[in-house]
Amino acid sequence: MKKLIKKLWTNRFLRFLVVGFFNTVFGYSIFALFIFAGYNYVVAAMLGTIGGILFNFKSIGVIVFESHNNALIFRFFAVYGVVYLFNLAGLKIFADYGIGSYIAGAILVLPAAAIGYILNKKFVFNRTMI
């Protein structure tokens, strides 16, 4: 069993999913906390995204992409700017259809994670660009 786990852990995308789970719980918790506190979904998503970026940069960089390059934080912020805009558009669309922010935010988690992985792999932690 230990050998299987070690072999699975060598897969970067699987590491991303595991790390992403914990990062998502953290970011979504911030989002939900601000919704609960009465903030508009635009503000809640922005604050959840900023908190998530700061928390995720090291965990994704070190654990998933094996990078300790702190200079990549600006590219990382740009990627999550795109993810934020995706989430904002999705939240707006769901709100227009009467779907609450808690459910909409949860629905958007997986597609936002996929976008984040692809953009991070291509534009932030791409060793040919560093």
ROVEX-633082 format. One line per 10 residues: number of its first residue (from 0); for each residue x, y, z of C-alpha. Coordinates in steps of 0.2 Angstrom, whole numbers, plus 5000, padded with zeros to 4 digits. Layout:
BEGIN
NUM = X/Y/Z  ...
***
This chain:
BEGIN
0 = 5000/5000/5000  5014/5012/5005  5022/5008/4988  5006/5012/4978  5004/5029/4987  5022/5033/4984  5020/5029/4966  5004/5039/4964  5012/5054/4973  5024/5055/4959
10 = 5010/5060/4947  5010/5079/4947  4991/5081/4943  4987/5069/4957  4997/5080/4969  4989/5095/4962  4972/5087/4966  4977/5083/4984  4985/5100/4987  4970/5108/4978
20 = 4958/5100/4989  4965/5108/5005  4968/5124/4996  4950/5124/4990  4943/5121/5008  4954/5136/5014  4948/5147/4999  4930/5142/5000  4929/5144/5018  4935/5162/5017
30 = 4922/5165/5003  4908/5157/5013  4913/5166/5029  4911/5183/5020  4895/5178/5012  4889/5173/5030  4895/5190/5036  4883/5198/5024  4896/5203/5010  4891/5204/4992
40 = 4897/5189/4982  4909/5200/4972  4918/5205/4988  4917/5188/4995  4925/5180/4980  4938/5193/4979  4943/5191/4997  4942/5172/4995  4953/5173/4980  4966/5184/4988
50 = 4967/5173/5004  4968/5158/4993  4982/5165/4982  4993/5169/4997  4990/5151/5005  4991/5142/4988  5007/5149/4981  5019/5140/4992  5009/5124/4993  5006/5122/4974
60 = 5023/5129/4970  5033/5118/4982  5023/5102/4983  5015/5101/4966  5028/5110/4954  5044/5108/4966  5048/5126/4964  5054/5138/4978  5055/5153/4966  5046/5167/4976
70 = 5048/5178/4960  5034/5168/4952  5021/5176/4964  5017/5189/4951  5013/5176/4938  5003/5166/4951  4993/5182/4955  4989/5184/4936  4983/5166/4934  4972/5168/4949
80 = 4966/5185/4942  4959/5174/4927  4952/5161/4939  4944/5175/4949  4936/5182/4933  4930/5165/4929  4922/5163/4946  4914/5180/4946  4906/5177/4929  4900/5160/4935
90 = 4893/5167/4951  4884/5181/4941  4876/5168/4929  4871/5157/4943  4864/5172/4952  4854/5177/4937  4846/5160/4938  4842/5161/4956  4855/5149/4962  4863/5154/4979
100 = 4881/5159/4981  4885/5145/4992  4879/5132/4979  4886/5142/4964  4903/5143/4973  4904/5125/4976  4899/5120/4958  4912/5132/4951  4926/5124/4962  4931/5110/4950
110 = 4931/5120/4933  4941/5134/4942  4953/5121/4949  4956/5114/4931  4959/5131/4924  4971/5135/4938  4981/5119/4935  4983/5122/4916  4987/5140/4918  5000/5137/4932
120 = 5008/5123/4923  5009/5133/4907  5013/5151/4913  5019/5150/4931  5029/5135/4934  5034/5131/4916  5053/5127/4918  5056/5133/4900  5049/5150/4905  5059/5152/4921
***
